Amino acid sequence: MKLISLKIGESFRSLPANFEVRFLEDGQILDLEEFRPFCMVGLNGCGKSNVLEALAHIFYQLELCVAVHLPQNILSDDEKLRTGGTIQSYHLEYLWHPNSLPTFELSNARKVVIDKKNGKEPQMFVSSVNGSDKIQVSLSSSAINHMEAEGKKYLPKYVVAYSSGENETLSIPFIKSRLLHLDEFKEYTYKGIEGTPTTENGLIYVDANMSQAILLCCLLFEEDKTLSGLRNIDYTGISKITRFRMCLRENYFSVSSFGDKVSYFKVLYETLFRKFKSCSTMSWRDESNGNAVIYYDFYVNDATRDAFKAHFKSGIECFQAFRLLYELNYHKIGEAKEKEIYDSQGIYTEGKFSLPGPEEDTFHFLDFFISKKISKSGTCKEILLKAFSDGEHQFIHTMAICLLLKDSDSLILLDEPETHFNPNWRSLFISMLNETLHNGCLHSSNDIPTCNFLKEVLITSHSPFIISDCLPHHILVLYKDEDGHTKAETASERSIKTYGTSINVLTAEIFGNSDSIGQRAYQEMQAIKDEAKDKDKAIRKINSRFGESLDKLIAISELKEK
């Protein structure tokens, strides 16, 4: 998909009523075949992250509208489900291309318009790219006939988010999505429906646990060429995964039904657990502490990878299995808390529940060991994944997401993904992302233009390095006007050339900061200059105390002219 525009009718967080952002103009259609992420920039508090949140809330509500199977605690107020939502009024436009067509043709693309008024159900309209042949498409499914809503295929298959900080508000619709999938599975269990339900909802939030699962699936399923970015010693230096353990607590695999305990375990054993056992090197059951715990150990080699590929069609299918197991860790949340979270429109959702620790959870990985290159000669060392630095984990989050979704129609929301990067990595971030996606496309069933079209990547950032690698019409500058209302303009609309521009120039033009050194050093340097009685002595002091900078040259020049 490729976003065209978003307009929000009512205020949301820092975004005022009638806030509008345009992502794509008519003259930029040719850019669709290339990797061009959108980068949203601006000062703290301008609303960059709120745009990501708004999109996540919109697609969460749309997924509820088109879902065939929903748990009863959601269906109890079906009208509110369809007419409500955190974003009550909006107008969203984007381009869509069939994933089933491996070669990109603009003539096969469709323009999708979704319009929602306050208190009304959202409406979807689909047309050709130029807007002709416009038809309304239903967003209503049929649970009785198991008929999917026609509009479901025009939604992105996955909406994936990652935040480097404690952006709890971005995670809200994704937490709701996890609870939704868990409730679906509970109903499958106590209704005796065979098989493991595949979640209809494509919202995925990448936290530390999900990141482990994503990396594991990439290392098990991807080709060597595709993984070259991760393996580069200048990045993470990951050579391979050597071994890992899965821990599953059988006692927590149950749900109450009319006063009886119905075990999840039987359903999962017949589907997932048989697959994991077949792929494992060894497995055993431990009841020594009175709680039945099942362990699967994997010493990873080519046979292990072949076994996973035999039991799971793709890396994303394998990830969905781990995703379900992680969602079962929410088993202790009661119905009252669930309803409170489902109804939550605001902040502090995380405070409404706590996840169980390692001794109480349903599933977690243990002993997740990676073979990591520690020298350019190829010397490797086996270390725990948790021992990687924060910057390396950020790199893994972002690159692994893009690899896993290389064939999927997806919207990827990255909230300041580079905060723990060193300056060199920040300057390389966009090119690394491009290289990773390009290598993934080489081993995809789709051609490179189609792969690029299928994925829309939105990044929020304060890094001038990232801005310097993006074209002006793909830089969205958010700012406050004189009335304190957030506005959005592209860098090209502000006549700012960004691509290949010096970071000092971008810092001044985008963030309004022309300083080339820190404020404390600058003030001390100015004090030495302004208070100097002996200019030669002052120049010697400045030369000895401060490093090289434009400000230093100016200060010395002004002293010489005294």
C-alpha positions, 0 to 999 in steps of 0.5 A, spaced: 500 500 500 501 507 499 498 512 503 495 518 499 492 522 505 489 522 512 485 528 515 482 527 522 475 530 523 476 531 531 482 533 535 486 527 537 492 528 542 496 533 539 493 533 533 487 539 532 481 538 529 481 537 521 488 536 521 491 533 514 497 530 512 498 529 505 503 523 503 503 523 495 501 528 490 499 526 483 506 527 480 510 522 485 506 516 482 513 514 479 516 514 486 512 508 488 516 503 484 522 505 489 523 504 496 521 511 499 520 511 506 516 517 509 520 521 515 516 525 519 520 530 523 519 536 528 520 538 535 518 534 541 511 535 542 509 537 535 505 530 534 509 526 530 508 519 534 500 521 534 500 520 526 502 513 527 497 512 533 491 515 529 493 510 523 494 504 528 487 506 531 483 507 524 486 500 522 484 496 528 477 499 528 477 497 521 479 490 522 473 489 527 468 491 522 471 486 517 472 480 522 468 474 521 469 471 528 469 476 534 469 474 541 462 475 545 465 480 549 466 484 543 460 483 539 456 484 545 455 492 543 456 491 535 453 497 534 458 501 538 464 497 535 462 499 528 460 506 529 465 508 535 473 507 535 478 512 538 478 516 531 471 518 531 471 522 524 477 521 519 478 521 511 483 516 509 486 515 502 491 510 499 493 506 493 493 498 493 495 493 489 493 485 488 499 481 492 497 475 487 500 479 481 507 478 482 509 484 477 507 491 478 503 495 473 500 501 475 493 499 471 492 494 476 493 498 482 486 501 486 485 507 490 482 506 496 478 511 500 475 510 507 471 515 510 468 515 517 463 521 520 462 521 528 457 516 530 457 513 523 460 506 520 466 507 516 465 507 508 470 504 503 470 506 496 474 503 491 476 506 484 482 506 479 488 510 480 485 516 477 478 516 481 474 513 475 469 507 476 468 508 483 464 503 487 462 502 494 465 496 498 462 493 504 466 492 510 461 487 513 462 480 514 457 474 515 459 470 521 453 465 519 456 463 512 463 465 514 463 470 509 469 475 509 467 482 508 469 484 501 473 490 503 478 486 507 482 484 501 483 492 500 486 493 507 493 492 509 495 485 511 499 487 516 500 493 520 506 493 524 509 498 529 515 499 533 517 504 538 524 505 541 521 509 547 516 508 552 510 510 547 505 506 551 499 510 547 502 507 540 501 500 543 494 501 545 490 498 539 496 493 538 494 490 546 487 490 544 489 486 538 493 481 542 487 480 547 482 479 541 486 474 538 487 470 545 479 471 546 478 468 539 482 462 541 479 461 548 472 461 544 475 455 539 477 451 545 471 451 549 466 450 543 471 444 541 473 447 534 478 443 531 485 446 529 488 453 531 485 459 529 489 464 525 488 471 527 484 475 522 487 481 525 494 483 522 496 488 528 503 486 530 507 490 536 514 489 536 516 488 543 522 485 546 519 478 546 516 479 539 523 481 536 526 474 539 520 470 535 521 475 528 529 474 529 528 467 530 524 466 524 528 470 519 534 466 521 531 459 520 527 461 513 531 466 510 536 465 504 544 467 506 543 473 501 537 476 504 541 476 511 547 479 509 545 486 512 544 482 519 551 478 518 555 484 516 560 485 522 559 493 521 552 492 523 550 486 528 555 481 526 550 475 527 552 469 523 547 464 525 542 462 531 546 456 534 541 453 540 534 455 543 529 452 548 522 453 548 518 453 555 511 451 555 507 451 562 501 446 561 498 448 567 496 454 564 493 452 558 486 452 560 480 456 560 473 456 564 467 454 561 461 453 565 465 451 571 469 446 568 477 447 566 478 446 558 485 445 556 488 449 551 493 443 551 490 438 547 488 443 541 495 446 541 498 439 541 495 436 535 497 442 531 503 446 534 506 442 539 507 436 534 510 441 529 515 443 534 517 437 537 518 434 530 523 440 529 526 439 536 533 436 538 530 433 544 524 434 548 522 432 555 516 434 561 518 436 568 513 435 573 518 436 579 515 442 582 508 440 581 507 444 575 507 440 568 513 444 564 514 442 557 521 443 554 523 443 547 531 444 545 533 446 539 541 445 536 540 449 530 543 446 523 541 445 516 536 439 518 533 444 523 532 449 518 529 444 513 524 441 519 521 448 520 520 449 513 517 442 512 512 444 518 511 451 516 510 454 509 514 461 511 517 465 516 511 469 517 507 462 518 512 460 523 512 467 527 504 467 527 505 460 531 510 464 536 505 470 536 499 466 539 504 463 544 506 469 547 499 472 547 497 466 551 501 470 557 495 474 558 491 469 561 491 472 567 487 478 565 480 477 567 474 479 563 473 486 567 480 488 566 479 486 558 473 490 558 476 496 561 482 495 556 477 494 550 474 500 552 480 505 553 481 511 549 486 514 553 493 513 556 496 508 561 493 502 558 499 498 561 497 500 568 491 496 567 494 489 567 501 486 569 504 480 565 506 474 569 513 473 570 518 467 568 515 463 573 508 464 571 507 465 564 505 460 559 511 461 554 518 464 553 524 462 550 530 460 554 538 460 552 537 464 546 544 463 543 547 467 537 553 466 533 556 473 533 562 475 529 567 479 533 572 480 528 573 482 521 577 475 520 571 471 521 572 469 528 565 468 532 563 467 539 557 464 542 553 469 546 546 470 549 541 474 544 539 478 551 547 480 551 546 485 545 547 492 546 540 497 545 543 499 538 544 492 536 537 490 538 534 496 535 537 494 528 534 487 529 527 490 530 527 494 524 531 489 519 528 483 521 521 486 521 522 488 514 525 481 512 519 477 515 514 482 511 518 482 504 512 479 500 506 482 504 502 488 503 503 492 510 504 498 513 510 499 518 510 504 523 517 506 526 517 511 532 524 513 532 527 507 531 534 509 531 535 513 538 540 508 540 544 508 534 551 511 533 552 516 528 555 512 523 549 507 524 544 513 523 548 515 517 547 508 514 540 507 517 536 508 510 541 505 506 541 499 510 533 499 510 533 499 503 539 494 502 535 489 507 528 490 503 532 489 496 535 483 498 529 480 501 525 482 494 531 478 490 528 471 494 521 473 493 515 471 488 514 478 487 519 483 483 522 489 486 517 494 484 511 490 487 515 489 493 516 496 494 509 498 492 506 493 497 510 496 503 509 503 506 514 505 511 513 511 516 518 513 520 518 519 526 525 521 527 530 527 530 536 525 526 538 529 520 542 523 518 536 520 516 533 526 513 539 527 509 537 520 505 530 522 504 527 526 498 524 533 500 517 530 498 518 524 503 519 529 509 513 531 513 515 537 517 510 537 523 510 544 527 506 548 531 502 555 528 501 561 532 495 559 535 499 552 537 495 548 532 499 542 529 500 543 522 504 538 517 508 540 510 513 537 506 520 539 506 519 541 498 513 545 500 517 549 505 523 549 499 528 545 503 532 541 499 534 535 504 537 529 500 544 529 501 544 536 505 549 537 510 546 535 517 548 542 520 544 545 515 538 540 516 539 542 523 538 549 522 532 549 517 528 543 520 529 544 527 531 551 528 538 550 531 544 553 528 549 551 533 554 547 531 557 545 538 553 544 545 550 550 549 555 549 555 561 549 551 558 555 547 557 559 553 564 558 556 567 560 549 563 566 548 565 568 556 572 568 554 572 572 548 567 577 551 571 578 558 578 578 554 583 583 556 589 580 553 586 577 546 593 573 545 592 570 552 584 569 550 586 565 543 591 561 547 586 559 552 580 557 547 585 553 542 587 549 548 580 548 551 576 547 545 576 542 540 575 544 532 568 547 530 566 553 526 564 557 533 571 556 535 574 559 528 569 565 529 571 567 536 578 567 534 577 571 528 573 576 532 578 576 538 583 578 532 579 584 530 579 587 537 
